[in-house]
């Protein structure tokens, strides 16, 4: 029971309790799943990992990640630096332009969603041209409109 209590996180504690209850208390996976609020499949997975790898089997990290990345993170950053320079010069950049370039670079077609996710991963955001000049004086404009003579 000390092994269960020495867990560092709540998820790790939940996994250890499930394994402990199946091995020492002989409870079924259905009962354990209902008791700790997880699916029966999760209990079976944790017990299987424990039986196969021992206590280290329960320390897995999750299932997420970039398994099918077309470009590495470094290649993505390198690709975006060229576009960054163009944007700083004042050019308008569209996702369709980037899409063509990425397809050429990868060598196969990708969806536009891939480009949007690439931009989001690298913390790019949508910016548009200013709708008003920086040095505009609204009071002077209003005064001009009031005093303007119509012909």
N, C-alpha and C positions, 0 to 999 in steps of 0.2 A: 504494500500500500504506500510505502514511502516513495516508490518510483512514480506513482500517480501524483502524489502531492508535490513532487519536485518539478513539475512541469512549469514552463515559463509563460505560456500564453493560454488563453481560454480554449483555443482550438486544440492545442497540444493536450490539454487536460481532458477534453472531450474524447479525443482519440484513445488516450491511455485508459480512461474509465471504460470505454467500450471493449477494449482488449481484455482488461482485467476482469470485467463482468462475464465475458464469454469463457475465459480460461478457468477462473477460480470459483465463480458463482454458478456457472453452467446455465446462464440465461440465454434465451434465443435472441436472434438478431432482431426479430420483430419487437420483442419487449424492450430491448435496449434502445432501438430506434425511437420508439414511442416515448421512452423515459427521458432521453437526452435531446430529443427534437431533431433527429436527422433521419435520412432515409435508410431503409434496410440495406440497399446497395452500398451505402457509405460504410455501414458497419462491416459488411462482408469484405469490402475493399481494405479497410484498416486491419482487420484480422488477417487477411491474406498477406498484406505487406509485412505485418509483424511476424507471421510464420515463415515467410521467405527470407527477410533481411534482418530480423530481430528488432530491437528498439530503434535502430537507425532508420528502419523502413517507414516509421511514422513521421520522420522529419522532412518529408518531401515538401517542395515549394509549391506550388499550384500548377495549374495546367495552362496558364496564359503565356504570352510571349510572342515573339516574332518568328514563327517557325518557317514561314514561306516568304521571307523578305526578298524582294527583287534586287534591292540595293542595300548595301550595308549602311549603318548610321553615318560613317565617315563619308561614303560616296554621296549620300543624300545631302550632307552639309556642304560638300564640295560643289555639288550640282546647284545648290541654292545660292552660293556666293556669287556666281555669275549673274543670276537673276537679281540679286540684291544690288549689285553695282548698276544694273540697268534701271532699277526702280529709283535709286538715288539720283540718277541723271534726269529723272522726270518722265521716263517712258511708262506708259500704261502696260501692265502685264496681265494677261488673262490665263485662266487655267487651261484653255484649249491650246495656247501656245506652248505651255509647259508640257501638256500631254503629248504633243507631237515629239518634243525633244526627249522625253522620258522613253517613249516607245522606240525611238531610234537608238537611244543609249542601251536599253535592255535587250532590244532585238526581237521583241514580240509585243503585241498589243496588250494594253492594260486599260482598266476602266477609269473613268474620270474620278470615281470615288477613291481610287488609289492615290491620285494627285491631292485630293482634298485631305486625306489622312496623312500624307507626307507633309503637307503644309502645317497641319495641326500638330503633328509630332515635333516639328521644329519651331513651334510657337510663332508661325506667321499668322497674321491676321489681315482681314480685308480692310483696306483703306481706299478711299476715293479722293478725287481731286477736291480742293476746297471750293465751297460754293460762294465764298466771299473772299475778297482780297484781305491780306493780313493787316494792312495799314488803313483800312476803311474807317471813316469817321461818320457814324450814323447821324449825329446831330447836325453836321454840315449838310448832309444829304437831305434831311428833313427841311432845313431852312431853305435850301435851294428849291425844293419842290413847292414850298409855300409861296415863295417870292417869284416864281417863274412866270413870265408873261406868256399868255397864249396868243397866237396870231390870228 
